[in-house]
Amino acid sequence: MSGSSRQDWLWFAAWLFVGSGFTLDMLGAFTIGVFVLPAALIAAVVLARIHRPRSELLGLISGLGTPLLYVGYLNRSGPGDVCTTARDGSRSCTEQWSPWPWVAVGVLLVLVGVVAFAKNRSTSSRV
C-alpha cells in the first residue's frame, strides 16, 4: 500500500469515527449523546479544515453503521428475556431485542461506505 493510499484510508477512518459519533449521539440522545454530539461536531469541523474532504468523506456512511453493530452485539442473546445468575445466587433478567436488524443495517452501512470509497479511489486513480 503506497503512502498516499494509506493516508487516504486514515482520513476515511477519521471520518468513520465522526460518523460513529453522530450515530452514538442519536442512540443515546438523552444520556451520553449530549456529550458526544459536541465532540463529533468539533471533530467534523477540524477534519474539514485541516484536510479538504474528498472521497474520504464516505467514511461517514461506514461510521453510521459501527454503533449499530455494537447494539446488535449487546443484544446477541435476544430476542426476549435473558436471565443471568450471579455468584451469590441472585438472578437478574433483562429483555433484549433481536440483534439481526441492527447487524443487517450496520453491515450494510459499513460495506456501502467502504465499497463506495474503494470504487471512488480506483476510478479517480485511473483518470
DSSP file (Angstrom, degrees, kcal/mol; ACC not computed):
  #  RESIDUE AA STRUCTURE BP1 BP2  ACC     N-H-->O    O-->H-N    N-H-->O    O-->H-N    TCO  KAPPA ALPHA  PHI   PSI    X-CA   Y-CA   Z-CA
    1    1 A M              0   0    0      0, 0.0     0, 0.0     0, 0.0     0, 0.0   0.000 360.0 360.0 360.0 126.6    0.0    0.0    0.0
    2    2 A S     >  -     0   0    0      1,-0.1     4,-2.7     4,-0.0     5,-0.2  -0.236 360.0-108.3 -72.8 164.4    1.5    3.3   -1.0
    3    3 A G  H  > S+     0   0    0      1,-0.2     4,-2.2     2,-0.2     5,-0.1   0.885 120.5  49.4 -60.2 -40.7    1.9    6.3    1.3
    4    4 A S  H  > S+     0   0    0      2,-0.2     4,-2.2     1,-0.2    -1,-0.2   0.901 111.6  48.8 -65.5 -41.2   -0.9    8.2   -0.4
    5    5 A S  H  > S+     0   0    0      2,-0.2     4,-2.0     1,-0.2    -2,-0.2   0.914 111.7  48.7 -65.2 -43.4   -3.2    5.2   -0.3
    6    6 A R  H  X S+     0   0    0     -4,-2.7     4,-2.0     1,-0.2    -2,-0.2   0.904 110.9  51.1 -62.8 -41.3   -2.5    4.6    3.4
    7    7 A Q  H  X S+     0   0    0     -4,-2.2     4,-2.3     2,-0.2    -1,-0.2   0.896 107.5  52.9 -64.8 -40.2   -3.1    8.3    4.1
    8    8 A D  H  X S+     0   0    0     -4,-2.2     4,-2.3     1,-0.2    -1,-0.2   0.915 109.9  48.5 -59.8 -43.3   -6.5    8.2    2.2
    9    9 A W  H  X S+     0   0    0     -4,-2.0     4,-2.4     2,-0.2    -1,-0.2   0.842 108.9  53.7 -68.1 -32.8   -7.6    5.2    4.3
   10   10 A L  H  X S+     0   0    0     -4,-2.0     4,-2.1     2,-0.2    -1,-0.2   0.903 109.6  47.5 -66.8 -40.5   -6.5    7.0    7.5
   11   11 A W  H  X S+     0   0    0     -4,-2.3     4,-2.3     2,-0.2    -2,-0.2   0.897 110.7  52.8 -64.8 -39.6   -8.7   10.1    6.5
   12   12 A F  H  X S+     0   0    0     -4,-2.3     4,-2.0     1,-0.2    -2,-0.2   0.928 109.5  48.9 -58.7 -45.5  -11.5    7.6    5.7
   13   13 A A  H  X S+     0   0    0     -4,-2.4     4,-2.0     2,-0.2    -2,-0.2   0.870 107.8  54.4 -63.8 -37.5  -11.1    6.1    9.2
   14   14 A A  H  X S+     0   0    0     -4,-2.1     4,-1.5     1,-0.2    -1,-0.2   0.929 111.0  44.6 -62.4 -44.3  -11.1    9.6   10.8
   15   15 A W  H  X S+     0   0    0     -4,-2.3     4,-2.5     1,-0.2    -1,-0.2   0.831 107.6  60.3 -68.5 -30.9  -14.4   10.4    9.1
   16   16 A L  H  X S+     0   0    0     -4,-2.0     4,-2.3     1,-0.2    -1,-0.2   0.912 104.2  49.6 -59.8 -43.0  -15.7    6.9   10.1
   17   17 A F  H  X S+     0   0    0     -4,-2.0     4,-2.0     2,-0.2    -1,-0.2   0.871 109.1  51.8 -65.6 -36.1  -15.2    7.9   13.8
   18   18 A V  H  X S+     0   0    0     -4,-1.5     4,-2.0     2,-0.2    -2,-0.2   0.934 110.1  48.7 -64.1 -45.0  -17.1   11.2   13.2
   19   19 A G  H  X S+     0   0    0     -4,-2.5     4,-2.1     1,-0.2    -2,-0.2   0.880 109.3  53.2 -61.8 -37.9  -20.0    9.2   11.7
   20   20 A S  H  X S+     0   0    0     -4,-2.3     4,-2.8     1,-0.2    -1,-0.2   0.894 106.7  53.2 -62.6 -39.3  -19.9    6.8   14.7
   21   21 A G  H  X S+     0   0    0     -4,-2.0     4,-2.0     1,-0.2    -2,-0.2   0.901 107.7  50.1 -62.9 -41.0  -20.1    9.8   17.0
   22   22 A F  H  X S+     0   0    0     -4,-2.0     4,-1.8     2,-0.2    -1,-0.2   0.903 113.4  45.3 -65.4 -40.7  -23.2   11.1   15.2
   23   23 A T  H  X S+     0   0    0     -4,-2.1     4,-2.7     2,-0.2     5,-0.2   0.909 111.2  52.8 -69.0 -40.7  -24.9    7.7   15.4
   24   24 A L  H  X S+     0   0    0     -4,-2.8     4,-2.1     1,-0.2    -1,-0.2   0.872 107.1  53.9 -60.9 -36.0  -23.9    7.3   19.1
   25   25 A D  H  < S+     0   0    0     -4,-2.0    -1,-0.2    -5,-0.2    -2,-0.2   0.918 110.3  45.8 -63.0 -43.5  -25.5   10.7   19.7
   26   26 A M  H >< S+     0   0    0     -4,-1.8     3,-0.9     1,-0.2    -2,-0.2   0.901 114.1  47.8 -67.4 -40.3  -28.8    9.6   18.2
   27   27 A L  H 3< S+     0   0    0     -4,-2.7    -1,-0.2     1,-0.3    -2,-0.2   0.847 124.0  31.6 -70.7 -33.2  -28.8    6.3   20.0
   28   28 A G  T ><>S+     0   0    0     -4,-2.1     5,-3.4    -5,-0.2     3,-1.7  -0.204  75.8 143.5-116.0  42.1  -28.0    7.8   23.4
   29   29 A A  T < 5S+     0   0    0     -3,-0.9     5,-0.2     1,-0.3    -1,-0.2   0.820  77.2  37.9 -54.4 -38.0  -29.7   11.2   22.9
   30   30 A F  T 3 5S+     0   0    0     -3,-0.2    -1,-0.3    -4,-0.1    -2,-0.1   0.399 127.7  30.6 -98.3   4.2  -30.9   11.5   26.5
   31   31 A T  T X 5S-     0   0    0     -3,-1.7     3,-0.6    -6,-0.2     4,-0.2   0.407 135.0  -8.2-121.7 -98.3  -27.8   10.0   28.1
   32   32 A I  T >>5S+     0   0    0      1,-0.2     4,-2.0     2,-0.1     3,-1.3   0.635 112.5  85.1 -83.1 -11.8  -24.3   10.3   26.6
   33   33 A G  H 3><S+     0   0    0     -5,-3.4     4,-2.4     1,-0.3    -1,-0.2   0.823  81.3  62.9 -57.9 -32.6  -25.5   11.8   23.4
   34   34 A V  H <4 S+     0   0    0     -3,-0.6    -1,-0.3    -6,-0.4    -2,-0.1   0.835 111.8  37.2 -61.3 -32.5  -25.5   15.3   25.0
   35   35 A F  H <> S+     0   0    0     -3,-1.3     4,-0.8    -4,-0.2    -2,-0.2   0.758 115.8  52.5 -90.2 -28.4  -21.7   14.9   25.5
   36   36 A V  H  X S+     0   0    0     -4,-2.0     4,-2.6     2,-0.2     5,-0.2   0.872  97.9  64.1 -78.0 -38.0  -20.9   13.1   22.2
   37   37 A L  H  X S+     0   0    0     -4,-2.4     4,-2.7     1,-0.2     5,-0.2   0.912 102.1  47.5 -57.5 -48.4  -22.6   15.5   19.8
   38   38 A P  H  > S+     0   0    0      0, 0.0     4,-2.6     0, 0.0    -1,-0.2   0.908 113.3  49.6 -60.9 -38.6  -20.3   18.5   20.6
   39   39 A A  H  X S+     0   0    0     -4,-0.8     4,-2.5     2,-0.2    -2,-0.2   0.916 112.3  47.3 -64.7 -42.2  -17.2   16.2   20.2
   40   40 A A  H  X S+     0   0    0     -4,-2.6     4,-2.3     2,-0.2    -1,-0.2   0.905 113.2  48.5 -66.3 -41.2  -18.4   14.8   16.9
   41   41 A L  H  X S+     0   0    0     -4,-2.7     4,-2.3    -5,-0.2    -2,-0.2   0.924 112.7  47.4 -64.4 -44.4  -19.2   18.3   15.6
   42   42 A I  H  X S+     0   0    0     -4,-2.6     4,-2.8    -5,-0.2     5,-0.2   0.926 112.1  50.5 -62.5 -44.4  -15.9   19.7   16.6
   43   43 A A  H  X S+     0   0    0     -4,-2.5     4,-2.8    -5,-0.2     5,-0.2   0.902 110.0  50.5 -60.8 -40.9  -14.1   16.7   15.1
   44   44 A A  H  X S+     0   0    0     -4,-2.3     4,-2.3     2,-0.2    -1,-0.2   0.919 112.7  45.8 -63.9 -43.6  -16.0   17.2   11.8
   45   45 A V  H  X S+     0   0    0     -4,-2.3     4,-1.8     2,-0.2    -2,-0.2   0.925 114.3  48.0 -65.6 -44.2  -15.1   20.9   11.6
   46   46 A V  H  X S+     0   0    0     -4,-2.8     4,-2.4     2,-0.2     5,-0.3   0.931 112.9  48.0 -63.2 -45.8  -11.5   20.2   12.5
   47   47 A L  H  X S+     0   0    0     -4,-2.8     4,-1.7     1,-0.2    -1,-0.2   0.917 112.0  49.5 -61.5 -42.7  -11.2   17.4    9.9
   48   48 A A  H  < S+     0   0    0     -4,-2.3    -1,-0.2    -5,-0.2    -2,-0.2   0.825 113.7  46.8 -66.6 -30.4  -12.8   19.6    7.2
   49   49 A R  H  < S+     0   0    0     -4,-1.8    -2,-0.2    -5,-0.2    -1,-0.2   0.856 115.9  41.5 -81.2 -35.3  -10.5   22.5    8.0
   50   50 A I  H  < S+     0   0    0     -4,-2.4     2,-0.3     1,-0.3    -2,-0.2   0.709 127.4  24.4 -87.7 -18.3   -7.2   20.5    8.1
   51   51 A H  S  < S-     0   0    0     -4,-1.7    -1,-0.3    -5,-0.3     3,-0.0  -0.921  80.8-124.9-148.3 118.8   -7.9   18.3    5.1
   52   52 A R        -     0   0    0     -2,-0.3     2,-0.1    -3,-0.2    -4,-0.1  -0.475  38.3-125.6 -64.0 112.4  -10.3   19.1    2.2
   53   53 A P        +     0   0    0      0, 0.0    -1,-0.1     0, 0.0     2,-0.1  -0.364  43.6 154.7 -68.0 135.1  -12.6   16.1    2.2
   54   54 A R  S >  S-     0   0    0     -2,-0.1     3,-1.3    -3,-0.0     4,-0.1   0.100  75.4 -22.7-120.5-120.8  -13.0   14.2   -1.0
   55   55 A S  G >  S+     0   0    0      1,-0.3     3,-2.0     2,-0.2     4,-0.1   0.700 124.1  78.5 -70.3 -16.7  -14.0   10.6   -1.2
   56   56 A E  G >  S+     0   0    0      1,-0.3     3,-2.2     2,-0.2    -1,-0.3   0.764  76.5  75.5 -61.4 -23.1  -12.7   10.1    2.4
   57   57 A L  G X  S+     0   0    0     -3,-1.3     3,-1.9     1,-0.3     4,-0.4   0.695  74.5  78.7 -62.3 -18.6  -16.0   11.7    3.5
   58   58 A L  G X> S+     0   0    0     -3,-2.0     4,-1.3     1,-0.3     3,-0.8   0.669  72.9  80.5 -64.1 -15.1  -17.6    8.4    2.6
   59   59 A G  H <> S+     0   0    0     -3,-2.2     4,-2.7     1,-0.2    -1,-0.3   0.780  78.9  68.5 -60.3 -26.4  -16.2    7.2    5.9
   60   60 A L  H <> S+     0   0    0     -3,-1.9     4,-1.7     2,-0.2    -1,-0.2   0.899  97.0  51.8 -58.3 -40.5  -19.2    9.0    7.5
   61   61 A I  H <> S+     0   0    0     -3,-0.8     4,-0.7    -4,-0.4     3,-0.2   0.938 112.2  44.3 -63.5 -46.7  -21.5    6.3    5.9
   62   62 A S  H >X S+     0   0    0     -4,-1.3     4,-0.9     1,-0.2     3,-0.9   0.881 110.1  57.1 -64.6 -36.6  -19.5    3.5    7.4
   63   63 A G  H 3< S+     0   0    0     -4,-2.7     3,-0.4     1,-0.3    -1,-0.2   0.826  97.1  61.7 -64.5 -31.0  -19.3    5.3   10.7
   64   64 A L  H 3< S+     0   0    0     -4,-1.7     4,-0.4    -3,-0.2    -1,-0.3   0.804 105.6  49.0 -63.4 -27.2  -23.0    5.4   10.9
   65   65 A G  H <X S+     0   0    0     -3,-0.9     4,-1.7    -4,-0.7    -1,-0.2   0.723  91.8  75.2 -86.3 -22.2  -23.1    1.6   10.9
   66   66 A T  H  X S+     0   0    0     -4,-0.9     4,-1.6    -3,-0.4    -1,-0.1   0.906  96.0  46.6 -65.6 -43.2  -20.5    0.8   13.6
   67   67 A P  H  > S+     0   0    0      0, 0.0     4,-2.2     0, 0.0    -1,-0.2   0.848 109.3  57.3 -65.4 -28.8  -22.6    1.7   16.7
   68   68 A L  H  > S+     0   0    0     -4,-0.4     4,-2.2     1,-0.2    -2,-0.2   0.879 103.9  52.1 -66.5 -36.1  -25.4   -0.3   15.2
   69   69 A L  H  X S+     0   0    0     -4,-1.7     4,-2.1     2,-0.2    -1,-0.2   0.884 108.7  51.2 -64.1 -37.6  -23.1   -3.3   15.1
   70   70 A Y  H  X S+     0   0    0     -4,-1.6     4,-2.6     2,-0.2    -2,-0.2   0.905 108.0  50.9 -66.8 -41.3  -22.3   -2.8   18.7
   71   71 A V  H  X S+     0   0    0     -4,-2.2     4,-1.4     1,-0.2    -2,-0.2   0.911 109.9  51.2 -62.1 -40.9  -26.0   -2.6   19.6
   72   72 A G  H  < S+     0   0    0     -4,-2.2    -1,-0.2     1,-0.2    -2,-0.2   0.902 109.8  49.9 -60.4 -40.8  -26.5   -5.9   17.7
   73   73 A Y  H >< S+     0   0    0     -4,-2.1     3,-1.6     1,-0.2    -2,-0.2   0.908 107.8  52.8 -64.1 -42.5  -23.6   -7.4   19.7
   74   74 A L  H 3< S+     0   0    0     -4,-2.6     3,-0.3     1,-0.3    -1,-0.2   0.796 112.9  45.2 -64.1 -27.3  -25.1   -6.3   23.0
   75   75 A N  T >< S+     0   0    0     -4,-1.4     3,-2.2     1,-0.2    -1,-0.3   0.089  75.7 123.0-100.0  21.4  -28.5   -7.9   22.1
   76   76 A R  T <  S+     0   0    0     -3,-1.6    -1,-0.2     1,-0.3    -2,-0.1   0.694  72.7  51.1 -62.1 -20.8  -26.8  -11.1   20.9
   77   77 A S  T 3  S+     0   0    0     -3,-0.3    -1,-0.3    -4,-0.1    19,-0.1   0.465 105.6 131.2 -93.6  -1.2  -28.8  -13.3   23.3
   78   78 A G    <   +     0   0    0     -3,-2.2    19,-0.2    19,-0.3    20,-0.2  -0.171  14.1  81.3 -85.3-179.5  -32.1  -11.8   22.2
   79   79 A P  S    S+     0   0    0      0, 0.0    18,-0.2     0, 0.0     2,-0.2   0.526 100.0   8.7 -85.1 158.3  -34.9  -11.5   21.4
   80   80 A G  E    S-A   96   0A   0     16,-2.5    16,-3.1    -2,-0.1     2,-0.3  -0.626 107.2 -16.9 112.7-168.7  -36.8  -12.0   24.6
   81   81 A D  E     -A   95   0A   0     14,-0.2     2,-0.5    -2,-0.2    14,-0.2  -0.568  53.7-167.4 -77.0 133.3  -35.9  -12.2   28.3
   82   82 A V  E     -A   94   0A   0     12,-3.4    12,-2.3    -2,-0.3     2,-0.4  -0.986   7.0-165.9-123.4 120.6  -32.3  -13.0   29.1
   83   83 A C  E     -A   93   0A   0     -2,-0.5     2,-0.3    10,-0.2    10,-0.2  -0.844   5.9-171.2-112.0 143.5  -31.5  -14.0   32.7
   84   84 A T  E     -A   92   0A   0      8,-2.8     8,-2.6    -2,-0.4     2,-0.5  -0.959  13.8-142.7-128.9 149.6  -28.2  -14.3   34.4
   85   85 A T  E     -A   91   0A   0     -2,-0.3     6,-0.2     6,-0.2     5,-0.1  -0.955  15.4-143.8-115.0 128.9  -27.3  -15.7   37.8
   86   86 A A    >   -     0   0    0      4,-3.1     3,-1.7    -2,-0.5     0, 0.0  -0.306  31.5-100.8 -82.4 170.7  -24.6  -14.0   39.9
   87   87 A R  T 3  S+     0   0    0      1,-0.3    -1,-0.1     2,-0.1    -2,-0.0   0.816 122.3  58.4 -62.3 -31.0  -22.2  -15.9   42.2
   88   88 A D  T 3  S-     0   0    0      2,-0.1    -1,-0.3     1,-0.1     3,-0.1   0.459 122.0-106.2 -80.8   1.8  -24.3  -15.1   45.3
   89   89 A G  S <  S+     0   0    0     -3,-1.7    -2,-0.1     1,-0.3     2,-0.1   0.335  74.7 138.1  93.9  -6.9  -27.2  -16.8   43.6
   90   90 A S        -     0   0    0     -5,-0.1    -4,-3.1     1,-0.0     2,-0.4  -0.419  40.8-147.6 -73.0 151.1  -29.2  -13.7   42.8
   91   91 A R  E     -A   85   0A   0     -6,-0.2     2,-0.4    -3,-0.1    -6,-0.2  -0.959  14.1-174.1-124.7 134.7  -30.8  -13.7   39.4
   92   92 A S  E     -A   84   0A   0     -8,-2.6    -8,-2.8    -2,-0.4     2,-0.4  -0.984   5.1-163.5-129.2 143.2  -31.5  -10.7   37.1
   93   93 A C  E     -A   83   0A   0     -2,-0.4     2,-0.3   -10,-0.2   -10,-0.2  -0.958   7.0-179.5-126.2 142.2  -33.4  -10.7   33.9
   94   94 A T  E     -A   82   0A   0    -12,-2.3   -12,-3.4    -2,-0.4     2,-0.5  -0.963  28.3-120.0-134.1 154.2  -33.5   -8.1   31.1
   95   95 A E  E     -A   81   0A   0     -2,-0.3     2,-0.3   -14,-0.2   -14,-0.2  -0.833  31.0-165.6 -95.8 129.4  -35.4   -8.0   27.8
   96   96 A Q  E     -A   80   0A   0    -16,-3.1   -16,-2.5    -2,-0.5     2,-0.1  -0.845  13.2-128.8-114.3 151.9  -33.3   -7.9   24.7
   97   97 A W        -     0   0    0     -2,-0.3   -19,-0.3   -18,-0.2   -20,-0.0  -0.381  42.2 -81.7 -85.7 170.0  -34.2   -7.1   21.2
   98   98 A S     >  -     0   0    0    -20,-0.2     4,-0.5     1,-0.1   -22,-0.1  -0.598  35.6-150.7 -69.6 130.6  -33.4   -9.2   18.1
   99   99 A P  H  > S+     0   0    0      0, 0.0     4,-2.6     0, 0.0     5,-0.2   0.724  79.2  81.2 -75.5 -19.5  -29.8   -8.4   17.1
  100  100 A W  H  > S+     0   0    0      1,-0.2     4,-2.8     2,-0.2     5,-0.2   0.847  87.6  49.3 -65.2 -40.3  -30.4   -9.1   13.4
  101  101 A P  H  > S+     0   0    0      0, 0.0     4,-2.2     0, 0.0     5,-0.3   0.917 114.8  47.4 -63.2 -38.3  -32.0   -5.8   12.3
  102  102 A W  H  X S+     0   0    0     -4,-0.5     4,-2.4     2,-0.2    -2,-0.2   0.928 115.1  44.8 -65.4 -45.4  -29.2   -3.9   14.0
  103  103 A V  H  X S+     0   0    0     -4,-2.6     4,-3.0     2,-0.2     5,-0.3   0.916 112.5  51.7 -66.1 -42.7  -26.5   -6.2   12.5
  104  104 A A  H  X S+     0   0    0     -4,-2.8     4,-2.2    -5,-0.2    -2,-0.2   0.938 114.7  40.8 -61.7 -48.0  -28.0   -6.1    9.0
  105  105 A V  H  X S+     0   0    0     -4,-2.2     4,-2.5    -5,-0.2    -1,-0.2   0.901 116.1  51.6 -68.4 -39.5  -28.3   -2.3    8.8
  106  106 A G  H  X S+     0   0    0     -4,-2.4     4,-2.4    -5,-0.3    -2,-0.2   0.937 112.2  44.6 -61.9 -47.8  -24.8   -1.9   10.4
  107  107 A V  H  X S+     0   0    0     -4,-3.0     4,-2.8     1,-0.2     5,-0.3   0.914 112.6  53.0 -63.3 -42.4  -23.1   -4.2    8.0
  108  108 A L  H  X S+     0   0    0     -4,-2.2     4,-2.7    -5,-0.3    -2,-0.2   0.935 111.5  44.9 -58.5 -48.2  -24.9   -2.6    5.1
  109  109 A L  H  X S+     0   0    0     -4,-2.5     4,-2.2     2,-0.2    -1,-0.2   0.919 114.2  48.4 -64.7 -43.6  -23.8    0.9    6.0
  110  110 A V  H  X S+     0   0    0     -4,-2.4     4,-2.4    -5,-0.2     5,-0.2   0.940 115.1  45.0 -61.8 -46.6  -20.2   -0.2    6.7
  111  111 A L  H  X S+     0   0    0     -4,-2.8     4,-3.0    -5,-0.2     5,-0.3   0.901 110.7  53.1 -65.8 -41.1  -20.0   -2.0    3.4
  112  112 A V  H  X S+     0   0    0     -4,-2.7     4,-2.4    -5,-0.3     5,-0.2   0.932 112.6  45.4 -60.1 -45.3  -21.6    0.7    1.4
  113  113 A G  H  X S+     0   0    0     -4,-2.2     4,-2.2    -5,-0.2    -2,-0.2   0.929 116.6  43.7 -63.7 -46.3  -19.1    3.3    2.7
  114  114 A V  H  X S+     0   0    0     -4,-2.4     4,-2.8    -5,-0.2     5,-0.2   0.934 116.7  45.7 -66.6 -46.6  -16.1    1.0    2.2
  115  115 A V  H  X S+     0   0    0     -4,-3.0     4,-2.8     1,-0.2     5,-0.2   0.917 113.9  48.7 -64.9 -43.1  -17.1   -0.2   -1.3
  116  116 A A  H  X S+     0   0    0     -4,-2.4     4,-2.5    -5,-0.3    -1,-0.2   0.904 113.6  47.7 -63.4 -40.0  -18.0    3.4   -2.4
  117  117 A F  H  X S+     0   0    0     -4,-2.2     4,-2.4    -5,-0.2    -2,-0.2   0.942 114.0  45.8 -65.1 -47.6  -14.7    4.7   -1.1
  118  118 A A  H  X S+     0   0    0     -4,-2.8     4,-2.1     1,-0.2    -2,-0.2   0.907 115.5  46.9 -62.9 -41.7  -12.7    1.9   -2.7
  119  119 A K  H  X S+     0   0    0     -4,-2.8     4,-2.2    -5,-0.2     5,-0.2   0.910 112.1  50.1 -66.9 -42.0  -14.5    2.3   -6.0
  120  120 A N  H  X S+     0   0    0     -4,-2.5     4,-2.0    -5,-0.2    -2,-0.2   0.886 111.5  49.1 -63.0 -39.4  -14.2    6.1   -6.0
  121  121 A R  H  X S+     0   0    0     -4,-2.4     4,-1.8     2,-0.2    -1,-0.2   0.892 110.8  49.6 -67.6 -40.1  -10.5    5.8   -5.3
  122  122 A S  H  X S+     0   0    0     -4,-2.1     4,-0.9     1,-0.2    -2,-0.2   0.884 113.2  45.6 -70.1 -36.5  -10.0    3.3   -8.1
  123  123 A T  H  X S+     0   0    0     -4,-2.2     4,-0.8     1,-0.2    -1,-0.2   0.863 113.9  48.9 -73.6 -34.3  -11.8    5.4  -10.7
  124  124 A S  H  < S+     0   0    0     -4,-2.0    -2,-0.2    -5,-0.2    -1,-0.2   0.794 108.0  54.3 -75.5 -26.2  -10.0    8.6   -9.6
  125  125 A S  H  < S+     0   0    0     -4,-1.8    -1,-0.2     1,-0.2    -2,-0.2   0.743 105.7  53.5 -77.4 -20.9   -6.6    6.9   -9.8
  126  126 A R  H  <        0   0    0     -4,-0.9    -1,-0.2     1,-0.2    -2,-0.2   0.739 360.0 360.0 -80.8 -23.2   -7.3    5.9  -13.4
  127  127 A V     <        0   0    0     -4,-0.8    -1,-0.2    -3,-0.0    -2,-0.1   0.493 360.0 360.0 -77.5 360.0   -8.1    9.4  -14.5
